[in-house]
Amino acid sequence: MICRVCKHCGAMLPDDYEAVRRHTEWHARLVRVLALVTVSPTRAAEVLEQMGKLG
């Protein structure tokens, strides 16, 4: 299987549009959570826990 490498984190991704889209969305959510940490660390921890469950 041909793979792609994420330019942000170096993760190896399958050459599949949906997999790349999900990974890109994960990065976008992570950026929002990091911004949330400054406002509400407790809420940010809850969101990070949910992200871990989602993969």
C-alpha positions as CSV (number, residue, x, y, z in Angstrom):
1,M,0.0,0.0,0.0
2,I,1.3,3.4,-0.9
3,C,1.5,5.8,2.1
4,R,1.6,9.5,2.6
5,V,3.4,11.3,5.4
6,C,1.7,14.0,7.4
7,K,3.7,17.2,7.0
8,H,2.6,18.3,10.5
9,C,3.4,15.3,12.6
10,G,5.2,12.8,10.4
11,A,2.5,10.1,10.7
12,M,2.3,7.5,8.0
13,L,-1.2,7.6,6.4
14,P,-2.7,5.3,3.8
15,D,-3.1,6.8,0.3
16,D,-6.8,7.1,0.9
17,Y,-8.7,10.4,0.8
18,E,-11.0,9.6,3.8
19,A,-8.1,8.6,6.0
20,V,-6.2,11.8,5.1
21,R,-9.3,13.9,5.7
22,R,-9.9,12.4,9.1
23,H,-6.3,12.9,10.1
24,T,-6.5,16.6,9.0
25,E,-9.7,17.1,11.0
26,W,-8.0,15.6,14.0
27,H,-5.2,18.2,13.7
28,A,-7.8,21.0,13.5
29,R,-9.5,19.7,16.6
30,L,-6.2,19.5,18.5
31,V,-5.5,23.1,17.7
32,R,-8.9,24.2,19.1
33,V,-8.3,22.1,22.2
34,L,-4.9,23.7,22.7
35,A,-6.5,27.1,22.5
36,L,-9.1,25.9,25.0
37,V,-6.4,25.0,27.5
38,T,-5.8,28.6,28.3
39,V,-9.5,29.3,29.0
40,S,-10.6,26.0,30.7
41,P,-8.0,23.3,31.4
42,T,-10.7,21.0,32.8
43,R,-12.8,21.2,29.7
44,A,-9.7,20.8,27.5
45,A,-8.9,17.5,29.3
46,E,-12.4,16.2,28.7
47,V,-12.2,17.0,25.0
48,L,-8.7,15.4,24.7
49,E,-10.1,12.3,26.4
50,Q,-12.9,12.1,23.9
51,M,-10.4,12.6,21.0
52,G,-8.4,9.6,22.3
53,K,-11.6,7.4,22.3
54,L,-12.3,8.5,18.7
55,G,-8.9,7.6,17.5
